[in-house]
Structures are given as C-alpha cells and as structure tokens.
Amino acid sequence: MKKKLIALTIVSVLVGFLSFYKLDAYVMSPGSAYDVSRFITVQNGDELDEGSFNLMTVSMIRATPLLYAIAKVKEHHEIIPINRVRQEEEDDEEYRVRQLKLMNDSQFNALYVAFSKAKLDYSVTYKGVYVLNVLKGGAAEGIIKAGDEIVEVNGERIERQAELVEKIQNVNKNQDVTLVINRNNELIDKTIRLKEIPGTEGRIGLGVTFTESKSIKTDPKVKMDTEDIGGPSAGLMFTLEILNQLLDEDLTKGYTVAGTGEMYEDGTVGRIGGIERKVVAADKDGMEIFFAPDDEITDKMLEFNPNLVSNYDAALKTAEEIGTTMKIVPVKTLDDALAYLEALEPKH
C-alpha cells in the first residue's frame, strides 16, 4: 500500500510538472476568423452587406513541457522563445497592458485613416503619456505601474511624450519630480527621485518605457468593442469595416474577406507576426480572400535574421503548402486593398 502511494505521488508530481511548469517559451497555433462587424458599429452605418471583413487570431499559450512536446510534432504549431514575445524585463501584467495598448492604438489608427479617407469629421485629443513598463531598479519602480498615464510634471500639464522627455531632461540626478498620474480614472500625486536608468551609461530618468495616450472623436460616432483581443494586427480589417459601414456601397462584393496587418496613420499596412498560422485558420474557416502585408525586407533586417521573408511571401508559401483555393493578396497600403476590392466582380 505504501509503495502504491509513493508511486501515485511521483506520478502526480510528474504530471503536474509536465502540465503546469512554465517554460521560457510560447506555443503559437492557428486561431479563428472573426467577422469584424461583431466589434464595430458605426452610428446609422450601412449594414446591408452580403460579404464580410474578418480579422484573424492566433492562439498564444505559455509553453509547459507537455505543450512543448505536442507542439514539436503537431502541424502548424510553433515554439517561440520568450524573448521574441516579451520585451526585456516585461512581466505578465506589463505584457497584457502592452498588448491592450497596441489594440487601442490600432483602433485609433483605423478610425483616423477611415475618416480621413471618407473625408468625414474627426478630432484628436492628446491625453498624456501612457506607461508600458517599469524597469527594475529604476527610479519609478514600486511607484508607477504599467497602464498609468502621466498627465502632469512639476505642476505643468503634459499632453505629448516629447513634453515629458523635455521636462525630465531638465532635472538632475537625485532631484525629485512631482507627477500627477491617471490610474484607473483616479488622479494620484507621486514624487520620484530621479536616478540613472538601468542599462544605460549615465542617462537620468524615471526608468519607464512609454508612448502617447490619445483619443479620437468622430462624426458619426463609432462604437468599438474588441473584448480581450490584444495586439495591433487587426488594424487593416478594422479600417476596411469602418469604411464599409460609412459608405453606401458593399466593399466586400459579397465575399468573405480575411486579412491582417497593422494600420499606420499614413495608411501603410505594417508587418505582423504569426501570419502562417493565420492563413491556416482563414482557410479552415472558409475565407475566400486574404490580405497580407507586402512589407519590405531590408538588408539590415536580413543581417539580424537571414531567413526573414515578407508577410506576403510567407502567407503565399503557407497557402501553397495547405492547398487552399483562398486568394492571397499583397497589400502595402489601405489603397491597395481598396483597389483590389474595387476591381472585383460581385460574387452574386
């Protein structure tokens, strides 16, 4: 009886280790296609469309020994080292905050580009500086958190990140700065004594990474509810869906259109990760057209990774491997996607 109990205990510990011990890697696998109209509603917008625009997702799970072993043998699963996913010193909460901020910025850019294209009214408000992560050993450690917005420095309101940099540059080491931060819609006063930023040679600062916090108001109003989807890769499809609801015509021409790509404020479509798995997911979910960023691979990028190819080339190769009839379309800009759709014959 005692031996059986010992054996059972050993097996339980082993199963627990294989199933729950977190490795310094992620497992990426195909996700699903989601009709973007589920997430976007334009006030009094055109919803009488036969086709659909669809964003693509991938599944990103922190690897355990068991998941790692499965990914090694399962088709279309990729093991990604943690340093290719997380920024240096970024913890779970900071990673989550950064992904949600990237999604918020993706929504902003989609609205900005779509309303600019449609020549409709919008206004932009800059709200301060959004903290992405706090460096260990930095001046702000234990005082500022990821997700905080810095709105005042030494009693002066700030709106743009350049203003924060300018004000901090004028403060010497071991001097205090007083900040007002917006944390969960509550204004909080903080005092921080500046010191050398970890990993730098003599640079003085808060020891945080940050970006601008901004919002956009549009006429007509647009409601965007992306639940817990993170990252910037839905930007192109958001932009197309907003335009589709703003305009009377059906941009889809009756097709199920999928795609991916970050949307920049100038209308350029940016490179994203995991496109191979998104092509597999799009084919599985019956998509007919797939827009893929046709990004430029520079010599400097090839020096860092000699095997790097453009999103479009990777998507096309995957499509050929799985034998899909889905059309893979290269796009460098929003205009490229619109031109392709304009030239399409209606499905019905």
C-alpha positions in Angstrom: 0.0 0.0 0.0 2.8 2.4 0.9 4.6 1.7 -2.4 1.5 2.4 -4.4 1.0 5.6 -2.5 4.6 6.6 -3.2 4.2 5.7 -6.9 1.0 7.6 -7.1 2.6 10.7 -5.6 5.5 10.5 -8.0 3.2 10.2 -11.0 1.1 13.1 -9.7 4.1 15.3 -9.3 5.4 14.4 -12.8 2.0 15.1 -14.4 1.8 18.4 -12.6 5.3 19.3 -13.7 4.6 18.4 -17.4 1.3 20.2 -17.4 1.8 23.3 -15.4 5.6 24.2 -15.2 6.1 27.3 -17.3 9.0 27.3 -19.8 10.6 30.4 -21.2 8.7 30.0 -24.5 5.2 30.3 -26.0 3.3 27.9 -28.3 1.6 29.6 -31.2 -1.1 27.8 -33.2 -3.9 28.8 -35.6 -6.8 30.7 -34.1 -10.0 31.7 -35.8 -11.7 34.2 -38.1 -14.0 36.8 -36.6 -16.4 38.9 -38.5 -15.3 42.5 -37.7 -18.8 43.8 -37.7 -19.2 42.0 -34.4 -16.9 44.5 -32.9 -17.6 47.7 -34.8 -20.8 49.7 -35.1 -21.0 53.0 -37.0 -23.9 55.2 -36.0 -26.5 55.0 -38.7 -24.0 53.0 -40.7 -24.7 50.8 -43.7 -25.1 47.2 -42.5 -26.8 45.7 -45.7 -23.7 43.9 -46.9 -23.7 40.3 -48.2 -20.0 39.6 -47.6 -17.8 40.2 -44.5 -14.5 41.5 -43.4 -12.8 39.2 -40.9 -9.8 39.7 -38.5 -7.6 36.7 -37.8 -6.3 35.5 -34.5 -3.7 33.1 -33.3 -3.5 31.2 -30.0 -0.6 32.2 -27.9 -0.1 29.9 -24.8 2.8 29.9 -22.4 4.6 26.6 -23.0 4.7 23.8 -20.5 6.8 20.6 -21.0 3.7 18.8 -22.3 2.6 21.6 -24.6 6.2 22.0 -25.8 6.3 18.3 -26.7 2.9 18.4 -28.5 4.0 21.5 -30.5 7.1 19.7 -31.7 5.1 17.1 -33.5 1.8 18.9 -34.3 1.4 20.6 -37.7 1.2 24.4 -37.8 2.3 24.8 -34.2 5.4 27.0 -33.5 7.5 27.3 -30.4 8.6 30.9 -29.8 11.3 31.8 -27.3 10.0 34.2 -24.7 12.5 37.0 -25.7 10.8 37.2 -29.1 7.4 37.8 -27.4 8.2 39.8 -24.3 10.3 42.9 -24.0 13.2 42.9 -21.7 12.1 42.6 -18.0 8.4 42.6 -19.0 6.2 40.6 -16.6 2.8 39.0 -17.3 0.8 42.2 -16.4 3.1 44.5 -18.4 2.8 42.2 -21.4 -1.0 42.2 -21.1 -1.1 46.0 -20.8 1.2 46.5 -23.8 -1.0 44.2 -26.0 -4.2 46.1 -25.0 -2.5 49.4 -25.7 -1.4 48.1 -29.1 -5.0 47.2 -29.8 -6.2 50.7 -28.6 -3.7 52.3 -30.9 -4.9 50.0 -33.7 -8.4 51.2 -33.2 -7.3 54.9 -33.2 -5.4 54.5 -36.4 -8.2 52.6 -38.1 -10.7 55.4 -37.2 -8.2 58.2 -38.2 -7.4 56.6 -41.6 -11.0 55.6 -42.4 -12.5 59.0 -41.6 -9.7 60.8 -43.4 -10.3 58.6 -46.4 -14.1 59.2 -46.3 -13.5 62.9 -45.7 -15.6 62.9 -42.6 -15.2 64.9 -39.4 -13.0 63.8 -36.5 -10.9 65.4 -33.7 -7.9 64.1 -31.9 -7.1 64.7 -28.2 -3.7 64.0 -26.6 -4.2 62.9 -23.0 -0.7 62.4 -21.6 1.9 59.7 -21.6 1.0 56.0 -21.2 3.4 53.8 -19.2 4.1 50.5 -20.8 6.5 49.0 -18.3 8.7 50.0 -15.4 12.4 48.9 -15.3 13.6 47.0 -12.3 16.0 49.2 -10.3 14.7 52.3 -12.0 13.5 55.5 -10.2 9.9 54.7 -10.8 10.0 51.1 -9.5 7.3 50.5 -7.0 5.7 53.9 -7.6 4.4 53.8 -11.2 2.7 50.9 -12.8 2.1 49.7 -16.3 -1.1 51.3 -17.6 -0.6 54.6 -15.7 -1.0 57.8 -17.6 1.4 60.7 -16.6 -0.6 63.9 -17.1 1.5 66.5 -15.1 5.2 67.0 -14.3 6.1 69.5 -11.6 2.7 71.2 -11.8 2.7 71.6 -15.6 0.2 69.7 -17.8 1.6 67.5 -20.4 -0.1 66.0 -23.5 2.7 64.7 -25.7 5.6 62.4 -24.9 8.1 64.9 -26.2 6.9 67.2 -23.4 7.7 64.6 -20.8 11.2 64.0 -22.2 11.9 67.7 -22.2 10.8 68.2 -18.6 12.7 65.2 -17.3 15.9 66.2 -19.2 16.0 69.4 -17.1 16.1 67.6 -13.8 19.4 66.3 -12.4 20.2 63.0 -10.7 18.9 62.7 -7.1 16.5 65.6 -7.6 12.7 65.0 -7.1 10.0 65.3 -9.7 6.3 65.5 -8.8 3.9 63.8 -11.1 0.2 63.5 -11.4 -0.8 60.2 -12.9 -4.2 58.9 -14.0 -4.6 55.3 -12.7 -8.0 53.7 -13.4 -9.6 57.2 -13.9 -8.3 58.4 -10.5 -5.7 61.2 -10.3 -2.8 60.4 -7.9 0.1 62.5 -6.9 3.5 60.9 -6.9 7.0 62.1 -6.0 10.0 60.4 -7.6 13.7 60.9 -7.1 15.5 60.6 -10.4 18.4 58.3 -10.9 20.4 56.5 -13.6 18.2 54.5 -16.0 19.2 50.8 -15.7 21.2 49.5 -18.6 22.3 53.0 -19.7 25.5 54.9 -19.3 24.7 57.9 -17.2 21.3 58.7 -18.5 19.0 60.1 -15.8 15.3 59.4 -15.9 12.2 57.7 -14.5 13.2 54.3 -15.7 9.9 53.6 -17.7 9.0 52.9 -21.3 6.1 54.8 -22.6 4.0 56.0 -25.5 1.4 58.7 -26.1 -2.1 58.4 -24.9 -4.6 59.8 -27.3 -8.3 59.5 -28.3 -10.3 60.4 -31.3 -13.9 61.6 -31.6 -15.7 61.1 -34.9 -19.0 62.2 -36.6 -20.8 59.8 -37.0 -19.8 58.1 -33.7 -18.2 54.6 -33.9 -18.5 52.0 -31.1 -15.6 49.5 -31.0 -15.7 46.6 -28.6 -12.8 44.3 -29.0 -13.2 42.3 -25.7 -9.8 41.0 -24.7 -8.2 40.8 -28.2 -4.7 42.3 -28.0 -2.1 43.4 -30.4 -2.1 45.7 -33.5 -2.7 43.2 -36.3 -6.4 43.8 -36.8 -5.8 47.4 -37.9 -6.3 46.9 -41.7 -9.5 44.9 -41.2 -10.9 47.5 -38.7 -10.3 50.2 -41.2 -12.0 48.4 -44.0 -15.0 47.5 -41.9 -15.4 51.2 -40.7 -15.3 52.4 -44.3 -17.7 49.7 -45.3 -20.2 50.9 -42.8 -19.6 54.6 -43.6 -20.1 54.2 -47.3 -23.3 53.1 -49.0 -21.6 50.5 -51.3 -20.7 47.0 -50.2 -16.9 46.9 -50.3 -16.8 43.1 -49.8 -18.7 42.5 -53.1 -20.3 39.5 -51.3 -17.0 37.7 -50.5 -15.7 36.6 -47.1 -12.6 38.6 -46.9 -9.9 38.0 -44.2 -6.6 39.7 -43.6 -4.1 41.0 -41.2 -1.7 43.9 -40.8 -1.0 46.9 -38.6 -2.5 50.1 -39.8 -0.3 53.2 -39.6 -1.6 56.8 -39.6 -0.4 57.3 -43.2 -2.4 54.4 -44.5 0.6 52.0 -44.7 -0.1 48.4 -43.7 2.6 47.1 -41.3 4.1 43.7 -40.8 2.8 41.3 -38.1 3.8 38.0 -36.5 2.2 34.6 -37.0 0.9 35.1 -40.5 1.4 31.4 -41.4 -1.0 30.3 -38.7 -3.5 33.0 -39.7 -3.6 31.7 -43.2 -4.3 28.2 -41.9 -7.1 29.5 -39.7 -8.6 31.5 -42.5 -8.7 28.5 -44.8 -10.2 26.4 -42.0 -13.0 29.0 -41.5 -13.8 29.2 -45.2 -12.4 32.6 -46.1 -12.2 33.4 -49.9 -9.7 36.3 -49.9 -6.8 37.0 -47.6 -5.0 40.4 -47.5 -1.3 40.0 -46.4 1.1 42.9 -45.7 3.7 43.1 -48.5 6.4 44.6 -46.3 9.9 45.4 -47.4 12.7 43.3 -46.0 15.8 45.5 -45.7 19.5 44.4 -45.7 19.7 45.4 -42.1 16.8 43.1 -41.2 18.5 40.2 -43.1 21.7 40.8 -41.2 19.7 40.1 -38.0 17.7 37.2 -39.5 19.0 35.8 -42.8 15.8 33.7 -43.2 13.4 36.5 -42.9 10.8 36.9 -45.7 7.9 39.3 -46.2 4.5 38.6 -44.7 3.1 38.1 -48.2 5.8 35.6 -49.2 5.2 33.6 -46.0 1.5 33.7 -46.5 1.7 32.6 -50.1 4.1 29.7 -49.2 1.7 28.5 -46.5 -1.3 28.7 -48.9 0.5 26.6 -51.4 1.5 24.0 -48.7 -2.0 23.5 -47.5 -3.5 23.6 -51.0 -6.1 26.3 -50.3 -8.2 28.0 -53.0 -8.2 31.2 -50.9 -6.7 34.1 -52.9 -3.7 35.6 -51.1 -3.5 39.3 -52.0 -0.4 41.5 -51.2 -1.1 45.0 -49.8 1.3 47.7 -48.9 -1.3 50.3 -48.1 -5.1 50.6 -47.5 -5.4 51.9 -51.0 -4.0 48.6 -52.4 -6.8 46.7 -50.6 -9.5 49.1 -51.8 -8.2 49.0 -55.4 -8.3 45.2 -55.3 -11.9 45.2 -54.0 -12.9 47.8 -56.5 -11.8 45.7 -59.4 -13.6 42.5 -58.1 -16.6 41.3 -59.9 -19.5 41.0 -57.4 -19.9 37.4 -56.2 -23.6 37.2 -57.0 
